[in-house]
Amino acid sequence: MSVHIKPMRSLSNFTLGTVELITGGLLLTAAGLGMVGPLTAALLIHRSAPAHPNAVLPLILLAIAASLALLTGLALFALAHHRRN
């Protein structure tokens, strides 16, 4: 018994199409906007009643994550628009 092994395709020259870029942009933008609500609520709670200094680090990390998700989503939209034209 021999098993036939199909050769793998190289992904080095693989490029994302416009539809894939727009889909990725939508997902990342939605994820970023989903993080903005809890971040705003946490910042308002922290501002009204300051907590321990250790409670600031999760807010900073969440702000960085939300910013990166939104900026990356917008960059994917811009790249899709650039490739479309």
C-alpha positions as CSV (number, residue, x, y, z in Angstrom):
1,M,0.0,0.0,0.0
2,S,1.4,3.3,-1.0
3,V,-0.1,6.7,-0.1
4,H,-0.1,9.4,-2.7
5,I,1.1,12.7,-1.3
6,K,-0.1,15.8,-3.2
7,P,2.6,18.5,-3.4
8,M,1.8,21.6,-1.4
9,R,1.2,24.9,-3.2
10,S,3.5,27.8,-2.3
11,L,1.9,30.7,-0.6
12,S,4.8,33.1,-1.1
13,N,3.1,34.8,-4.1
14,F,-0.4,34.8,-2.6
15,T,-2.2,38.1,-2.5
16,L,-5.5,39.0,-1.0
17,G,-8.3,40.1,-3.3
18,T,-10.5,43.1,-2.8
19,V,-13.3,41.1,-1.2
20,E,-11.0,39.5,1.3
21,L,-9.5,42.9,2.2
22,I,-12.9,44.4,2.7
23,T,-14.1,41.5,4.8
24,G,-11.0,41.7,7.0
25,G,-11.5,45.5,7.3
26,L,-15.1,45.0,8.4
27,L,-14.2,42.4,11.0
28,L,-11.3,44.4,12.4
29,T,-13.4,47.6,12.5
30,A,-16.3,45.8,14.2
31,A,-13.9,44.3,16.8
32,G,-12.4,47.7,17.4
33,L,-15.8,49.4,17.8
34,G,-16.8,46.5,20.1
35,M,-13.9,47.4,22.4
36,V,-14.6,51.1,22.4
37,G,-17.9,50.8,24.4
38,P,-16.5,48.9,27.4
39,L,-13.4,51.1,27.2
40,T,-15.5,54.3,27.4
41,A,-17.5,52.8,30.3
42,A,-14.4,51.8,32.2
43,L,-12.8,55.2,31.7
44,L,-15.9,57.0,33.0
45,I,-16.1,54.6,36.0
46,H,-12.4,55.2,36.7
47,R,-12.7,58.9,36.4
48,S,-15.7,59.1,38.8
49,A,-14.1,56.9,41.5
50,P,-10.3,56.5,41.0
51,A,-9.3,52.9,41.7
52,H,-5.9,51.4,42.6
53,P,-3.0,52.3,40.3
54,N,-2.9,48.7,39.2
55,A,-6.3,49.1,37.5
56,V,-4.9,51.5,34.9
57,L,-2.9,48.9,33.0
58,P,-5.9,46.9,31.6
59,L,-7.3,50.3,30.4
60,I,-4.1,51.1,28.6
61,L,-3.9,47.7,27.0
62,L,-7.6,47.8,25.9
63,A,-7.0,51.3,24.4
64,I,-4.0,50.0,22.5
65,A,-5.9,47.0,21.2
66,A,-8.9,49.0,20.1
67,S,-6.7,51.6,18.4
68,L,-4.8,48.9,16.5
69,A,-8.0,47.1,15.5
70,L,-9.5,50.3,14.2
71,L,-6.4,51.5,12.4
72,T,-5.7,48.1,10.8
73,G,-9.3,47.8,9.6
74,L,-9.1,51.3,8.0
75,A,-5.8,50.4,6.4
76,L,-7.4,47.2,4.9
77,F,-10.2,49.4,3.5
78,A,-7.7,51.8,2.1
79,L,-5.7,49.0,0.5
80,A,-8.9,47.5,-1.0
81,H,-9.8,50.8,-2.4
82,H,-6.3,51.3,-3.9
83,R,-6.4,47.8,-5.5
84,R,-9.9,48.4,-6.9
85,N,-8.9,51.5,-8.8
